[in-house]
Amino acid sequence: MNPMTFRYIHELFDARRTEAPTQEFLYTHHATLTLADLGALVDTLVRELQADGVQPGDRVLIVAENCPEHVALILACSRVGAWSCGVNARMSRGEVQGFIDKADPRVVYFTQGVSEAARAHAQHAQARRSVLTGLARSAVRTEAVAEQGELASRVAAIIFTSGTTGTPKGVLVSHQGLLQFGRISTESRQLTATDRSYAYVPMTHIFGLGTVLMASLYASARLVMRSAFDPADAFEALATQGVTQLQGPPAMFTRLLAWLDSQGIEHPVCPDLRYVYTGAAPLDLTLKRAVEQRFEKPLHHGYGLSEYAGALCLGRLGVQRDDTSAGYLVEGAELCIMDPKGQPLPQGERGEIWMRGVGLMPGYFRDATATAQVMRPGGWYASGDLGYLDAGGSLFVVGRLKEMIIRSGFNVYPGEVESVLCHFPGVQRAAVVGRPVADGNEEILAFIETEDHAPIDMKALHAHVADNLAPYKRPAYIRVVESFPMTLSGKVLKRELVASFGN
C-alpha cells in the first residue's frame, strides 16, 4: 500500500478498518480494542466535533496522555478537516494556557480518564462532559479563526517544539509527511501485523505520532499503549505480552537499566523482542553499549525532528555498529552539510545539517518571522544541528549550532566532551554547555549524574579528561547534580543547568 494514494491520515485508518475490522489494535491495562472498536470512537467524536462547530482549518487542542481516546481524536480531527494539537498533560497550567493562546483552538479536550494532570486542567477550565467518558472538553471558543486555503487541507497536526532554547513554536505537520513516514518506518523495521510495540512515547510528540502510531497503522501492527512510563510495567509487557518493538528516548533506556540494576537482573526476559530503537535526543556510546549488552540486541538509532515528520535518517535493520551513527538518509528526503555561508561541505567535515523533502513542515503556525529564520533558498530547512557524513553516507550528529562553544578561537562540540565524561567509571550521564566570559570567549561547564548517586573521585575524573581532551576542550568546572532537568520528550534543559550554576 502506497501512502501517497491517501490524502489524509484518517483514510489510512479507514482502509485498515475496512480490511480487518476485528483485528486487535490497542491494548491497555483495562481493555483490548479492535480496529472496529477504535472506529466507533472516531465516528462518535466526529459527530461531537461537528456539533461544536469545528470546521476545516480549525485547531483542536488535546491536553493528553496516551490513551485510545487520544488516538480517536487525532483521526476524528483529520476526518472533519481540523488540526489536532497535542499538549502533554504534565505541562503546567501556565504552559497549557500559552499553547492555547498560540494554537487558537476551536475547542480543547482533556484525557481525564487516564491522567490526573489532565483532569486537573479540565477542572480549571470548567470543562464540559464529552460523549466519551474518558474525555472532557472546553466550551467552544467562538473567537477562534479557522485557517483557509490550501494550507487548511494540507496540515494534519501541530506539534509544539520542546523549547530547550526558548519559547516553543508550533510546527505544522502535513498529512503527506505523516503518511510517508508511516511507510518508511514500517519498511525500516520490516513491521508486520504480528508485531506489538510498547507505546508509552507520548503522541503529543512527533516520535509517538509518527514512529509509533502512524507506522503501526500502516503495518496493521498493534500497540501495547501506556499513558505513563513505568520500568516494571515495561519489563512485564516484554516478558508476557508479546512485545516485539521497544522504542524510546535515551532517558527511557537509562531508567530501564537502572531498574534492572536495582533488581539484580543482568538480562531481562523478552522472548519476542526483535527491534530496539532510540531517538529524540543525543545518544551516548556508553549507554548504547550497555543497552546492547543487557538486551542482547542492536540498539538502532535515527535522526529526526518535529520539523521533518518522523525521521530524516535511520539505522539499518539488524546492523550493530560500535558508534553513535544516526543512520542513513530515508527515501523522499535530502540532506546537505553546509558551512556558515550556506555552501556544501565535503564528506567528513562538520557543518549545519540542512534538509528538504516530503516530510518537511510547511512552516511554523502563524509565525512568519520564525519560519523565515530557518528556511533557505531552494526549499531547504536549516536545522541548527551540527553533523557530518562519513565515507559510507552515514550521518553523525555532533551537537547544536547554538550550543557549539567558542573557546580560545576553537570550536568545541559539547557532545565530544560529554562522551569523554561518560566513559569515566561511575558517570551515568553528562551535559556540557558554554558560558560567556570576558573578551567574547566562553568557558566550558560540565554537569554529571553518577550511577546510584554515588560519590565520584573528581581528581581522577579531571585526570581522565586531561588524558582525552585538548586543553581548550576541557571543562573549567565539573559539577555533580542529582538529576538533569528534562523536557517531556527526554531532552536535557541545558539553559536551566547554566542558571543553576550561579555566577
C-alpha positions in Angstrom: 0.0 0.0 0.0 1.4 3.3 -1.1 0.7 6.1 1.5 0.6 8.6 -1.4 -2.7 7.0 -2.6 -4.2 8.6 0.5 -4.6 12.3 1.0 -5.4 12.3 4.7 -4.3 10.2 7.7 -7.8 9.1 8.5 -8.1 7.5 5.1 -5.3 5.1 6.0 -7.1 4.1 9.2 -10.4 3.8 7.4 -8.8 1.4 4.9 -7.3 -0.7 7.7 -10.7 -0.9 9.5 -12.4 -2.0 6.3 -9.8 -4.7 5.6 -9.8 -6.2 9.1 -12.4 -4.7 11.4 -12.0 -7.5 14.1 -8.2 -7.2 14.2 -7.0 -6.2 17.7 -5.1 -2.9 17.6 -4.8 -1.3 21.1 -4.1 -3.0 24.4 -4.4 -1.0 27.6 -4.4 -2.2 31.2 -8.2 -2.4 31.1 -9.3 -3.1 27.6 -8.5 -4.5 24.1 -9.8 -2.5 21.2 -10.1 -3.8 17.7 -10.0 -1.5 14.6 -13.8 -1.5 14.6 -13.9 -0.5 18.3 -11.5 2.4 17.6 -13.5 3.3 14.5 -16.7 3.6 16.6 -14.9 6.1 18.9 -13.7 8.0 15.9 -17.3 8.1 14.4 -18.7 9.3 17.8 -16.1 12.1 18.1 -16.6 13.3 14.6 -20.3 13.9 15.4 -19.3 15.7 18.6 -16.8 17.9 16.9 -19.2 18.8 14.1 -21.9 19.6 16.8 -19.4 22.0 18.4 -19.0 23.8 15.0 -15.4 22.5 14.3 -14.7 23.1 10.7 -11.8 22.5 8.2 -8.8 24.6 9.2 -9.8 24.8 12.9 -7.4 23.6 15.6 -8.5 21.1 18.3 -6.0 21.2 21.2 -5.7 17.9 23.2 -4.2 18.1 26.7 -3.3 14.4 26.8 -1.5 11.4 28.0 -1.7 8.3 25.7 -5.0 6.5 25.5 -7.4 5.2 22.9 -9.4 8.4 23.1 -6.4 10.4 22.1 -5.8 8.2 19.0 -9.5 8.6 18.2 -9.4 12.3 18.5 -6.4 12.6 16.1 -8.2 10.6 13.5 -11.6 12.4 14.1 -9.9 15.7 13.6 -8.5 14.5 10.3 -11.9 13.4 9.1 -13.5 16.8 9.8 -10.5 18.7 8.4 -9.3 20.1 11.7 -5.7 20.0 13.0 -5.0 18.1 16.2 -2.7 19.9 18.6 -1.4 17.6 21.3 0.0 19.0 24.5 1.4 16.8 27.3 -0.9 17.0 30.3 2.0 17.2 32.6 2.8 20.7 31.5 2.0 23.4 34.0 -1.2 25.4 33.9 0.6 28.4 32.6 2.3 26.4 29.8 -1.0 24.9 28.7 -2.6 28.3 28.6 0.3 29.5 26.5 -0.3 26.7 24.0 -4.0 27.6 23.9 -3.1 31.2 23.2 -0.7 30.1 20.4 -2.9 27.5 18.8 -6.2 29.5 18.9 -8.2 26.2 19.1 -12.0 25.9 18.5 -12.2 23.5 21.4 -9.8 22.0 24.0 -10.1 18.3 25.0 -8.6 16.7 28.2 -7.9 12.9 28.5 -9.1 12.9 32.1 -9.8 9.2 32.2 -6.1 8.2 32.2 -4.5 11.3 33.6 -4.8 13.1 36.9 -2.9 16.0 35.4 -5.4 16.3 32.5 -8.3 16.0 35.0 -6.9 19.0 37.0 -6.5 21.0 33.8 -10.1 20.2 32.8 -11.4 21.2 36.2 -9.5 24.5 36.0 -11.1 25.1 32.5 -14.5 24.2 33.8 -14.7 21.7 31.0 -17.9 20.1 29.8 -18.6 16.4 29.6 -17.7 14.6 26.3 -19.8 11.9 24.8 -16.8 9.6 25.7 -16.4 9.3 29.5 -12.6 9.3 29.2 -12.7 12.8 27.8 -13.8 16.3 28.8 -13.9 19.4 26.6 -13.9 23.1 27.0 -16.6 25.5 25.9 -16.5 26.3 22.2 -14.1 29.2 21.6 -16.2 31.3 19.2 -13.3 33.7 18.7 -11.1 31.1 17.0 -10.3 31.8 13.4 -10.1 28.8 11.0 -7.2 28.7 8.5 -8.2 29.0 4.9 -7.0 27.8 1.5 -4.5 25.1 0.6 -2.8 25.0 4.0 -6.1 24.1 5.7 -6.3 20.8 3.9 -2.6 20.1 3.9 -1.9 20.1 7.6 -2.8 17.2 9.9 -1.4 18.4 13.3 0.6 20.9 15.2 3.5 19.7 17.2 4.9 22.1 19.7 8.7 22.2 19.9 10.1 21.2 23.2 11.5 24.7 23.8 15.0 23.6 25.0 16.4 27.0 24.0 13.4 29.3 24.2 9.7 29.7 23.6 8.1 26.7 21.9 6.9 27.1 18.3 4.0 25.3 16.6 5.3 23.0 13.8 2.8 22.4 11.1 2.9 18.6 10.3 1.4 17.6 7.0 -0.8 14.6 6.2 1.6 13.6 3.4 4.6 13.8 5.7 3.0 11.5 8.3 1.8 9.0 5.7 5.2 8.9 4.0 6.9 8.3 7.4 4.4 5.6 8.3 5.6 3.7 5.3 9.3 4.5 5.8 9.3 3.5 9.5 7.4 0.3 8.6 9.9 -0.7 6.0 12.9 0.1 8.0 11.8 -2.3 10.8 10.0 -4.8 8.5 7.0 -4.2 10.7 4.1 -6.6 10.2 0.6 -7.3 11.7 2.2 -9.7 14.1 4.3 -7.0 15.8 3.5 -5.3 19.0 5.1 -2.0 20.1 5.3 -0.8 23.7 3.7 2.5 23.1 4.4 4.9 26.0 6.2 7.6 23.9 3.7 10.5 24.0 1.6 11.0 20.9 1.9 14.7 21.6 5.4 14.3 20.3 6.4 13.5 16.7 8.1 10.3 17.9 4.9 8.9 19.3 2.7 10.3 16.5 4.9 9.2 13.6 7.2 6.4 14.6 4.7 4.6 16.9 1.1 5.4 15.8 1.4 6.1 12.0 3.8 3.2 11.4 1.5 0.8 13.3 -1.5 1.9 11.3 0.4 1.5 8.1 1.6 -2.0 9.0 -1.6 -3.1 10.8 0.7 -3.7 13.8 -0.5 -3.5 17.4 0.1 -1.2 20.3 0.5 -2.0 24.0 -0.5 1.5 25.0 0.6 3.2 28.2 -0.2 6.7 29.4 2.9 6.9 31.5 6.3 5.2 31.7 6.9 2.6 34.4 10.1 0.4 34.1 8.4 -2.5 36.0 5.4 -2.4 33.7 7.6 -2.2 30.6 9.5 -5.4 31.6 6.3 -7.2 32.4 5.0 -6.4 29.0 8.2 -7.5 27.4 8.1 -10.8 29.3 4.4 -11.7 29.0 2.6 -9.6 26.3 4.4 -10.4 23.2 6.1 -7.0 22.7 8.4 -7.1 19.7 9.3 -3.4 19.4 10.8 -1.3 22.2 11.3 2.4 21.3 12.0 5.5 23.3 14.5 8.3 24.1 17.9 7.6 25.7 16.5 8.7 29.0 14.0 5.8 28.9 16.8 3.3 28.4 18.8 4.9 31.3 15.8 4.3 33.6 15.3 0.7 32.3 19.0 -0.2 33.0 18.8 1.4 36.5 15.7 -0.7 37.3 17.5 -3.9 36.2 20.4 -3.0 38.4 18.0 -2.3 41.3 16.5 -5.8 40.9 19.9 -7.5 40.4 18.9 -8.6 36.9 21.5 -8.9 34.2 19.4 -9.7 31.2 15.6 -9.0 31.0 13.1 -11.6 29.9 11.9 -10.5 26.5 11.3 -13.7 24.4 9.6 -11.9 21.5 11.6 -8.7 21.3 13.4 -8.2 18.0 13.8 -4.5 17.5 15.2 -1.9 19.9 15.4 1.8 18.9 16.2 5.2 20.4 15.8 8.7 19.1 14.6 12.2 20.0 17.8 13.1 21.8 21.6 12.5 21.5 22.9 9.0 22.1 25.9 8.3 24.3 28.1 5.4 23.2 28.5 4.1 26.8 24.7 3.9 27.1 24.4 2.3 23.7 26.9 -0.4 24.6 25.1 -1.1 27.9 21.7 -1.4 26.3 23.1 -3.8 23.6 24.8 -5.9 26.3 21.8 -6.2 28.5 19.1 -6.7 25.8 21.4 -8.7 23.6 20.1 -6.8 20.5 21.5 -4.0 18.4 20.3 -0.6 19.6 19.1 1.2 16.4 19.3 4.9 16.2 18.0 7.6 13.9 17.8 11.4 13.4 14.5 13.1 13.3 12.8 16.3 14.5 9.4 17.8 14.6 10.1 20.0 11.6 10.6 16.9 9.4 7.8 14.4 10.1 9.3 11.3 11.7 12.9 10.8 10.7 15.4 12.0 8.2 17.9 9.2 8.8 17.5 5.7 10.2 19.9 2.8 11.0 19.7 -0.4 9.0 17.8 -3.3 10.5 19.9 -5.8 12.4 23.2 -3.9 11.9 25.2 -3.5 15.1 27.6 -0.6 14.9 30.0 0.5 17.7 29.4 4.2 17.2 26.6 6.7 17.5 25.7 7.0 13.9 22.2 8.2 13.3 21.9 6.1 10.2 21.3 6.8 6.5 19.0 9.1 4.6 15.5 7.8 4.1 13.5 7.8 0.9 11.9 11.0 -0.1 14.4 13.1 1.9 17.5 15.1 1.1 20.2 16.5 3.4 23.3 18.5 3.0 26.1 19.6 5.4 26.6 23.4 5.0 29.2 25.9 6.1 28.2 29.2 7.7 27.9 30.8 4.3 25.4 28.2 3.0 27.9 26.3 0.9 28.1 22.5 0.8 30.9 20.9 2.8 32.8 17.8 1.6 32.3 14.4 3.3 33.8 14.2 6.8 33.6 17.9 7.5 31.3 19.3 10.2 28.7 21.8 9.5 25.0 22.6 9.8 22.5 19.9 8.7 20.1 21.2 6.0 17.2 19.1 4.8 14.2 19.1 2.5 11.7 16.5 1.2 8.2 15.1 1.7 8.2 15.3 5.4 9.3 19.0 5.7 6.9 21.2 7.6 5.0 23.9 5.7 6.2 26.3 8.4 5.5 27.4 12.0 1.9 28.3 12.8 1.2 32.0 12.4 4.9 32.8 12.8 6.3 34.0 9.5 9.4 35.5 11.2 10.4 32.2 12.8 9.7 30.4 9.6 11.9 32.8 7.6 14.7 32.4 10.1 15.1 28.7 9.3 14.1 28.4 5.6 16.7 28.8 2.9 16.6 29.2 -0.9 15.7 26.1 -2.8 13.2 24.9 -0.1 15.9 23.9 2.4 15.4 23.9 6.1 18.4 24.9 8.2 18.1 22.6 11.3 20.6 24.3 13.7 22.1 20.8 14.3 25.7 20.2 13.6 26.9 17.0 11.9 28.9 15.3 9.2 28.6 12.4 6.8 31.1 9.5 6.9 32.5 7.8 3.8 29.6 5.4 3.7 27.0 8.1 3.8 26.1 7.6 7.5 25.1 10.8 9.4 26.7 11.7 12.7 25.1 14.5 14.8 27.6 16.2 17.0 25.6 19.0 18.6 23.5 22.1 18.2 24.9 25.2 16.3 23.7 27.4 19.2 25.4 25.1 21.7 28.7 25.0 20.0 31.3 26.6 22.3 33.9 29.0 21.0 37.0 28.6 23.2 40.3 30.4 22.5 39.2 30.7 18.9 38.5 26.9 18.5 35.1 25.2 18.1 34.2 22.8 21.0 31.3 20.4 20.4 29.6 19.6 23.7 28.8 16.0 22.5 32.5 15.2 22.3 33.2 16.4 25.8 30.1 14.6 27.1 31.3 11.4 25.6 34.6 11.6 27.3 33.0 12.3 30.7 30.6 9.3 30.2 33.5 7.0 29.6 34.7 7.6 33.2 33.5 4.8 35.6 30.6 5.8 37.7 29.4 8.7 35.4 25.9 7.9 34.2 25.1 11.0 32.1 26.8 14.3 31.2 25.8 17.6 29.9 28.2 20.3 28.7 27.5 23.9 27.9 29.3 27.1 27.3 29.1 30.3 29.3 30.3 33.7 28.1 33.3 35.2 29.8 35.5 38.2 29.0 36.6 39.3 25.5 34.0 37.2 23.6 35.4 33.9 24.9 33.5 31.1 26.6 34.2 28.8 29.4 33.0 25.2 29.5 30.7 24.0 32.2 30.1 20.3 32.7 27.3 18.6 34.7 27.3 14.9 35.5 24.9 12.4 37.1 26.5 9.5 38.8 25.3 5.9 39.0 23.1 5.4 42.0 24.1 8.9 43.1 27.4 7.5 44.4 30.3 9.9 45.1 33.0 10.1 42.5 36.7 10.7 42.5 36.9 14.2 41.0 40.7 14.3 40.9 40.7 11.1 38.9 37.9 12.4 36.6 39.9 15.6 35.8 42.9 13.4 35.1 40.8 11.3 32.7 39.6 14.5 31.0 43.2 15.7 30.6 44.2 12.4 29.0 41.4 12.5 26.5 40.8 16.2 25.6 42.9 19.0 24.3 43.3 21.8 26.9 40.8 24.1 25.1 38.1 21.4 25.3 38.4 20.8 29.0 35.7 22.0 31.3 36.5 24.8 33.7 34.1 23.3 36.2 32.6 19.9 36.6 29.6 19.7 38.9 27.7 16.7 40.1 23.9 17.1 40.1 21.3 14.7 41.4 19.3 14.8 38.2 19.1 16.8 35.0 16.1 19.0 34.2 14.4 17.4 31.2 11.8 18.1 28.6 8.9 15.7 28.5 10.4 14.3 25.3 13.7 13.4 27.0 16.0 16.3 26.2 18.2 17.9 28.7 17.3 21.6 29.5 20.8 22.9 29.4 19.8 26.5 30.0 18.4 25.5 33.4 21.6 23.8 34.3 23.5 27.0 33.5 21.0 29.1 35.5 21.5 26.8 38.5 25.3 27.2 38.3 25.2 30.8 39.5 27.8 33.4 39.0 
